[in-house]
Amino acid sequence: MTVSREVELEGHIIDSGMMQACFGIVMDLGGSFEVEAFDIGRSETAESYARMRVIADTESELRSIVHELHQNGANLSDPVDATLEPAPADRVVPPNFYSTTNHPTEIRHDGEWLSVERIEMDCAVVIDPDTGSGDTDSSNAEARACTKVLNAIEAGDLVVTGEAGIRVKPPERPRGREGAFGFMQGGVSSERPTQSTITKVAEAVAETKREGGSVLVVPGPALIHSGARDDLARLVREGYVDALSAGNGFAVHDVERDLYGTSLGVDTETLDHPRKGHKHHIYTISEVIRAGGIPEAVASGLVGSGVMYECVTRDVPYVLAGSIRDDGPLPDTITDAVRAQEAIREQAHEADLVLMLSTLLHSVAVGNCLPSDTRVICVDINPATVTQLLDRGSAQAVGLVTDIGTFVPMLAEELLEE
């Protein structure tokens, strides 16, 4: 005896590869399917619709198949309200809680679909059924759905469990996409023409700013080592960077370049190794600690150039997240990992476009916090960095495999040319 469930796919399901992916999921997990309805969009902008019955030998196998289909945008044809269970204790979720993707998601509650606020991957969804602000008439209060990381769960939170009453909408890639963002189809390639791609990246940044959007830059220390520091500082100064997320090392080497003309002890212009240059980074940390922090070092005149200098003088917010590898660290560095995650999360949810510049760990950390409809451009000389970001779930990212010391100056030239 078999069991079955009916699911639906809507949108640009052919161009996006969604339909093919769902067929593959069913077969890979040992099930079968019958397409009961298929309405094909007849133009580049028209959407398609498919309804299919998924068949499996057992209820357990069917649940596994439906779960994977759901993550890829196939939703049950007969939606019911989501199942809610109270969290038994702080930081403890009910068994079988729903773990989010980074795609736009809706939860059905009391017959209404609620958009999940601040969507990101690997979170629980909590329903607040009564969000009236001091309104004594509860009928005027509107329920809300939002994500919570596990360590933020509180006892009694109503947590969504199972798969019922949940609707996921992965980003679509219809044909005929035009404009500055037309090149952002995802994927990684070192064969892309660098100049033309950088021109398109510059157009995307400029369009984001024209539309009042926010650009978040996630740079690694290699940007300083490669000599691209001054060009990124120019972009900050000219208003093309709205927030910066980096590690202790990036800020240290940026300030070291100002104080000693070196980055990790190497002159970035001549590539010489000055005497005692290997101590410059720890001397830098000591001087900034003595000043009280980066803003204080700028105010006192100790630091007079660079990316961090421009962030301070232009009031561009930055988050420096620490790690166990950090020397010092700088007073500005957040050493509590949970606090650092929270700060990065706030930046990520404000961003409309993210430039990830030659940093694997911070790219993955920020990518984990981003909804799938946030545009991401990841640049690294190592293809594995960009590939890992996409494999982790940031399918909206476009990757450019090139030297960061070439990319940033060319990007600045494109954006700042008269």
C-alpha positions in Angstrom: 0.0 0.0 0.0 1.3 3.5 -0.9 0.7 6.9 0.4 0.6 10.2 -1.5 0.4 13.9 -1.2 -0.4 16.6 -3.8 2.0 19.6 -4.2 2.0 22.7 -6.4 4.7 24.7 -8.2 4.1 28.2 -9.4 6.2 30.9 -11.1 9.1 30.7 -13.5 9.5 27.0 -12.6 11.0 26.0 -16.0 13.6 28.7 -16.5 14.6 28.5 -12.8 15.1 24.7 -13.0 12.7 24.3 -10.1 10.5 21.7 -11.8 13.5 19.6 -12.9 14.9 19.8 -9.4 11.7 18.6 -7.8 11.4 15.7 -10.2 14.9 14.7 -9.3 14.3 15.0 -5.6 11.3 12.6 -5.8 13.2 10.0 -7.8 16.4 10.3 -5.7 14.5 9.7 -2.5 12.8 6.5 -3.9 9.4 8.0 -4.7 7.4 8.5 -7.8 5.1 11.3 -9.2 2.2 11.9 -11.5 1.8 15.3 -13.1 -1.9 16.1 -12.8 -1.8 19.6 -14.2 0.8 21.7 -16.2 0.1 25.2 -17.5 3.1 26.6 -19.3 3.8 30.3 -19.5 3.8 31.3 -23.1 6.0 34.4 -22.9 9.2 35.5 -21.2 7.3 37.1 -18.3 4.4 34.7 -18.0 4.5 32.3 -15.1 3.9 28.5 -15.2 1.9 26.2 -12.9 2.3 22.5 -12.2 0.4 20.2 -9.8 1.7 16.8 -9.1 1.0 13.9 -6.9 4.0 12.5 -5.0 3.8 8.8 -4.1 5.9 6.8 -1.6 5.8 3.4 0.1 5.6 4.7 3.6 4.4 7.9 5.4 8.0 8.4 6.7 9.4 8.3 3.2 6.7 10.6 2.0 7.5 13.2 4.7 11.1 13.2 3.7 10.3 13.8 0.1 7.7 16.5 0.8 10.2 18.2 3.1 12.9 18.4 0.4 10.3 19.5 -2.2 9.1 22.2 0.2 12.7 23.5 0.6 12.8 23.9 -3.2 9.5 25.8 -3.5 6.9 23.1 -3.9 4.0 23.6 -1.6 1.1 21.5 -0.5 -2.1 21.9 -2.6 -4.4 21.8 0.5 -2.8 24.2 3.0 -3.9 24.1 6.6 -2.8 26.2 9.5 0.8 25.6 10.7 1.3 23.5 13.8 2.5 25.5 16.8 4.0 24.0 19.9 5.3 26.0 22.9 9.1 25.9 23.6 9.5 23.9 26.8 12.4 26.0 28.1 14.8 28.8 27.1 16.9 27.8 24.1 15.0 24.5 23.7 12.7 24.0 20.7 10.0 21.4 20.4 10.9 18.2 18.5 10.3 18.3 14.7 10.5 22.1 14.7 10.6 23.7 11.3 14.2 24.8 10.3 14.1 27.7 7.9 15.7 28.2 4.5 16.9 31.7 3.5 14.0 32.1 1.0 11.0 34.3 1.6 8.5 32.2 3.7 4.9 32.5 4.8 3.2 30.8 7.7 -0.5 30.1 7.7 -2.1 31.1 11.0 -5.9 31.4 11.7 -6.5 31.0 8.0 -4.2 33.9 7.0 -0.7 33.8 5.5 1.9 35.7 7.5 5.2 36.7 6.0 8.1 35.6 8.1 10.0 38.6 9.2 13.8 38.7 9.1 14.1 35.5 7.2 17.4 33.7 7.3 18.6 30.1 7.1 18.8 27.6 10.0 16.4 29.4 12.4 13.1 28.5 14.1 9.9 30.4 13.3 8.0 31.8 16.2 4.4 33.1 16.0 3.3 36.0 18.2 -0.5 35.8 18.0 -1.1 39.1 19.8 1.1 42.0 18.9 -1.2 44.8 19.7 0.7 47.7 21.3 -1.3 48.4 24.4 -4.6 47.8 22.5 -7.1 46.3 24.9 -9.2 45.1 22.0 -7.3 41.9 21.0 -9.4 41.8 17.8 -7.4 44.7 16.4 -4.1 43.0 17.1 -2.3 41.3 14.2 -0.3 38.1 14.5 3.3 38.1 13.4 5.8 35.5 12.4 9.5 36.0 12.8 12.7 33.9 12.9 14.7 33.2 16.0 18.1 31.6 16.3 18.0 28.7 18.8 19.9 30.6 21.6 17.2 33.3 21.5 14.2 30.9 22.0 12.3 31.6 25.2 10.2 29.2 27.2 6.6 29.4 26.0 7.4 30.8 22.5 5.0 29.3 19.9 7.3 27.5 17.6 6.2 26.2 14.1 6.7 22.5 13.8 6.3 20.1 10.9 5.8 21.1 7.3 2.1 22.0 7.1 1.0 25.6 6.7 4.4 26.7 5.4 4.9 28.3 2.0 8.5 28.9 0.6 9.3 31.0 -2.4 12.8 30.6 -3.8 14.1 33.4 -6.0 13.2 33.0 -9.6 15.3 33.6 -12.7 12.9 34.4 -15.5 14.3 34.9 -19.0 14.9 38.3 -20.4 16.3 39.9 -17.2 17.6 43.3 -18.0 19.2 46.2 -16.2 22.1 46.4 -13.9 21.3 43.2 -12.1 20.7 41.1 -15.2 24.2 39.4 -14.9 23.4 38.1 -11.4 22.3 34.6 -12.3 24.4 32.9 -9.6 27.3 30.5 -10.2 31.0 30.8 -10.2 33.4 31.2 -13.1 36.9 32.3 -13.6 36.2 32.6 -17.4 33.9 35.6 -17.1 35.4 38.7 -18.8 36.7 40.6 -15.8 36.4 44.2 -17.1 32.8 43.7 -18.4 31.8 42.0 -15.2 33.3 44.7 -13.0 31.4 47.3 -15.1 28.2 45.5 -14.4 29.0 45.2 -10.7 29.6 49.0 -10.6 26.3 49.5 -12.3 24.6 47.3 -9.7 26.2 49.3 -6.9 25.3 52.6 -8.4 21.7 51.5 -9.1 21.3 50.3 -5.5 22.5 53.7 -4.2 20.2 55.6 -6.6 17.2 53.6 -5.3 18.1 54.5 -1.7 19.4 51.0 -0.9 22.2 50.0 1.4 25.6 48.5 0.4 27.4 46.2 2.9 31.0 45.5 2.3 32.7 42.4 3.8 36.4 42.7 3.3 39.3 40.4 4.4 42.9 41.3 5.2 44.0 40.3 1.7 42.5 43.5 0.5 45.0 45.4 2.5 47.9 43.1 1.6 47.1 43.4 -2.1 47.3 47.2 -2.1 43.5 47.9 -2.6 43.1 49.7 0.7 43.1 53.3 -0.7 40.5 52.4 -3.4 38.1 50.9 -0.8 38.7 54.0 1.4 37.7 56.2 -1.5 34.5 54.2 -2.0 33.7 54.7 1.7 34.5 58.4 1.4 32.3 58.9 -1.7 29.3 57.3 -0.1 29.2 53.9 -1.9 29.6 51.9 1.3 26.9 52.0 3.9 28.2 49.5 6.4 31.3 47.3 6.8 31.6 43.9 8.4 35.1 42.5 8.9 37.4 40.8 11.4 40.1 42.1 13.8 42.8 41.4 11.3 41.4 43.6 8.6 41.2 46.6 10.8 44.7 46.0 12.3 46.4 45.8 8.9 44.5 48.8 7.7 45.7 50.9 10.6 49.2 49.4 10.4 49.4 50.6 6.8 48.7 54.1 8.1 51.1 54.0 11.0 54.0 52.1 9.5 53.4 51.8 5.7 53.2 48.0 5.9 50.6 45.3 6.1 51.6 42.3 8.1 55.1 43.7 8.1 55.4 44.0 4.3 55.5 47.3 2.4 52.5 47.0 0.0 54.1 49.2 -2.6 57.7 48.0 -2.7 57.1 44.5 -1.2 60.1 45.1 1.0 60.3 43.6 4.5 61.4 46.5 6.8 63.5 45.7 9.8 61.3 44.6 12.7 58.3 44.8 10.2 57.0 41.6 11.6 56.2 43.5 14.9 54.3 46.3 13.2 50.9 44.6 13.6 51.3 44.1 17.4 52.7 47.6 17.8 49.6 48.9 15.9 47.3 47.0 18.3 49.1 48.4 21.2 48.8 52.0 20.0 45.1 51.7 19.3 44.5 50.2 22.7 46.5 53.1 24.2 44.3 55.5 22.4 41.1 53.8 23.6 39.9 52.5 20.2 39.8 53.3 16.6 37.5 56.4 16.9 39.7 57.8 19.6 42.8 57.1 17.5 41.2 59.0 14.6 40.1 61.9 16.9 43.6 62.2 18.4 45.2 62.4 14.9 47.1 59.0 15.5 45.2 57.5 12.5 44.8 59.7 9.4 44.0 57.5 6.5 42.5 54.2 5.4 39.2 52.3 5.4 38.6 52.5 9.2 39.6 56.2 9.2 36.9 56.9 6.5 34.3 54.8 8.3 34.9 56.8 11.5 34.9 60.2 9.8 31.9 59.4 7.5 29.9 57.8 10.3 29.8 54.5 8.4 28.9 51.7 10.9 31.2 48.8 11.2 31.3 45.5 13.0 34.6 43.8 13.8 33.9 40.2 14.8 36.7 38.5 16.7 38.1 34.9 16.7 40.4 32.8 18.7 43.2 33.6 16.3 43.2 37.4 17.0 46.2 39.2 18.5 45.2 41.9 20.9 42.5 42.2 19.9 41.5 45.8 19.1 39.1 47.4 21.6 36.5 47.8 18.8 36.5 44.0 18.2 33.5 42.1 19.5 35.0 39.0 21.2 31.7 37.4 22.3 30.7 35.2 19.4 27.0 35.4 20.1 27.1 39.2 20.3 29.1 39.4 17.1 26.5 37.2 15.4 23.8 39.5 16.5 25.7 42.6 15.3 26.3 41.0 11.9 22.7 39.9 11.7 21.5 43.5 12.1 23.8 44.7 9.3 22.8 41.8 7.0 19.1 42.5 7.3 19.6 46.2 6.4 21.6 45.4 3.3 20.3 45.4 -0.2 23.6 44.5 -1.9 26.6 42.8 -0.3 30.2 42.9 -1.7 32.2 40.0 -0.2 35.9 40.8 -0.9 38.4 38.0 -0.4 37.4 36.5 3.0 36.0 33.0 3.3 35.0 32.9 7.0 33.3 36.3 7.1 31.6 35.7 3.7 30.0 32.5 5.0 29.1 34.1 8.4 27.4 37.0 6.7 25.9 34.8 4.0 24.2 32.7 6.7 22.3 35.7 7.9 21.1 37.0 4.5 17.7 36.3 2.9 17.9 34.9 -0.6 16.6 38.0 -2.2 19.6 40.1 -1.1 22.0 40.5 -4.0 25.5 39.1 -3.2 28.7 39.5 -5.2 31.6 37.4 -3.9 35.1 38.1 -5.2 38.2 35.9 -4.4 41.3 34.6 -6.1 40.4 31.1 -4.7 37.4 29.5 -6.4 36.8 27.4 -3.3 35.8 30.4 -1.4 33.0 31.4 -3.8 32.0 27.7 -4.2 31.7 27.2 -0.5 29.5 30.2 -0.1 27.1 28.9 -2.8 27.2 25.3 -1.4 26.3 26.7 2.0 23.0 27.9 0.7 23.7 31.4 -0.7 22.4 30.5 -4.1 21.7 34.2 -4.9 25.4 34.9 -4.9 27.4 35.6 -8.1 31.0 34.7 -7.9 34.0 36.4 -9.6 37.3 34.6 -9.3 40.0 37.2 -9.6 42.7 39.1 -7.7 41.1 41.5 -5.2 44.0 43.9 -5.7 42.8 44.2 -9.3 39.0 44.1 -8.7 38.7 46.9 -6.1 40.7 49.6 -8.0 38.8 48.8 -11.2 35.5 49.0 -9.4 36.5 52.3 -7.8 37.5 53.7 -11.2 34.2 52.7 -12.7 32.2 54.2 -9.9 34.2 57.4 -9.4 35.1 58.3 -13.0 33.8 61.8 -14.0 
